[in-house]
Amino acid sequence: MYGWIWRRLPGSTAVRLLTATVLVAVAVAVLWYAVFPLLEPAVTLDEVTVQE
């Protein structure tokens, strides 16, 4: 899959590397600011199941 993406990116190796870095940064930003806030109510991280 990554090879397919790498071959589809335009330009030389430096341009491909820059484009791939930007694509990864955009994916991380979308997850951080859009997806994770939507999932936060469904994931209860502060409820523990261990009782003392």
Buried (B, 14 or more C-beta within 10 A) or exposed (E): EEEEEEEEBEEEEEEBEEBBEEEEEEEEEEEEEEEEEEEEEEEEEEEEEEEE
